[in-house]
Amino acid sequence: MTDDPLEFFMERAAIIEFDGGSPRHEAEFRAAVLTVRFCDTRGLDKPEHPLIWFCTLNRVYWSAETEKPESGWKPWS
């Protein structure tokens, strides 16, 4: 496994798209969420990528329970 977050992101996106059969936009979003977790758990800087920035800003994370991306962001009431 690599310690390069951008390479991790690109590999995850390809695996999710081609092996998982997901559309590219969904594969890249899921890969971005996984990359944020990858960086956070290893203390690495997040790569410059719009989706990764979006996930970080909106506190999107990967839920082990649902095995899907979820958000800690709550809209204004």
C-alpha positions in Angstrom: 0.0 0.0 0.0 1.2 3.5 -0.8 1.5 6.4 1.6 0.8 8.9 -1.2 -2.8 10.2 -0.7 -3.3 11.2 -4.3 -2.3 7.8 -5.5 -4.5 6.2 -2.9 -7.4 8.3 -4.1 -6.9 7.4 -7.8 -6.5 3.7 -7.0 -9.6 3.6 -4.9 -11.7 5.5 -7.5 -10.6 3.0 -10.2 -11.3 0.0 -8.1 -14.7 1.3 -7.0 -15.6 2.2 -10.6 -14.3 -0.8 -12.5 -14.5 -3.7 -10.0 -17.5 -2.3 -8.1 -19.4 -1.2 -11.2 -20.2 2.3 -9.8 -20.5 5.3 -12.1 -17.4 7.5 -12.2 -18.9 10.3 -10.2 -19.9 8.0 -7.4 -16.6 6.1 -7.4 -14.7 9.4 -7.1 -16.9 10.7 -4.3 -16.5 7.4 -2.3 -12.7 7.4 -3.0 -12.5 11.0 -1.7 -14.2 10.0 1.6 -11.9 7.1 2.0 -8.9 9.3 1.2 -9.8 11.7 4.0 -10.0 8.8 6.4 -6.7 7.5 5.0 -5.0 10.8 5.6 -6.5 11.4 9.1 -5.5 8.0 10.4 -1.9 8.3 9.1 -1.4 12.0 9.9 -0.9 12.9 6.3 -1.7 16.1 4.5 -4.8 15.8 2.3 -4.0 16.2 -1.4 -5.3 19.2 -3.4 -8.4 17.9 -5.0 -11.9 19.5 -5.1 -13.8 16.4 -3.9 -11.4 15.8 -1.0 -11.6 19.5 0.0 -15.4 19.2 -0.1 -15.5 16.1 2.1 -13.2 17.7 4.6 -15.1 21.0 4.7 -18.5 19.2 5.1 -17.2 16.6 7.5 -18.2 13.7 5.2 -16.9 10.4 6.6 -17.1 6.7 5.9 -19.6 4.9 8.1 -18.5 1.3 9.0 -22.1 0.5 10.1 -23.8 1.5 6.8 -20.7 1.1 4.6 -21.5 4.4 2.9 -20.4 8.0 3.1 -22.3 10.0 5.7 -22.0 13.7 6.7 -21.6 15.3 10.1 -22.9 18.6 8.6 -26.4 19.6 9.6 -28.4 22.3 7.7 -29.6 25.4 9.5 -32.9 24.9 11.1 
